[in-house]
Amino acid sequence: MSQASGHAGGAEDWHAEMWLDDADNIVLYARVWRTLRESAEYGFDAHNVIHGPGAP
C-alpha cells in the first residue's frame, strides 16, 4: 500500500491544496493561471510540440 495514496497499486496519488484566503493570493494565482494559459500551445501547434514538426 502506498503511504501517499492510501491504497495499493503502482501509481502514487498526490494531492495539494491551495489556500486563497486573501486578496493578494487571489490576484497572484489569477496572474499565474492567465500567464500559463497565454503561453500554452493549442491544436496543431501543441501536436508539433509533443510529436515534432511534420509528424503525422
N, C-alpha and C positions, 0 to 999 in steps of 0.2 A: 504494500500500500504506500502510495506517495504521501509524504507529510504535507506537501504543498497543496495537493488536490483533495486529500481526504478519501481517495478511492483507488482501487487497484487499476493498473493499466500502464502502458508505456509512456504516455504523454502526461506532463505535469500541467496543471491548470492554475495559472497565476491570476490574481485579481488585484486591482488597485482602486483606490477611492480618491476622488478629487473633492476637496472642500472649497466650495465657492461661498465663503461666509462673509465676504465684504466686497465693496465696490471695486477696490483695486485688483483683487483676484479675478473678478468677473471680466474686467477690462483686459487684464493680461491674457486670460485664456481665450477670450474672443479674438484678440490680436493674433495669438498663436495659431488658432484654427483657421483664421482668414488667410494668414501667410501660407500655411500648408495647402489650403485649397487653391490659392492663386499660383503656387509653384508646382502643382500637380500636373501630370500629363494625362490626357484622356484619349479614348478611341484609338485611332491608328497610331498616334504618337506614343501612347502607352505601350501598344503592341511592339513598336520598334525598340523601346527601352528594354522590354523584357526579353524579346527574341532576337533583336538585332535587325538592322536595316535590310530589307529585301527578303526577310523570312516569310514563308507562306502563312 
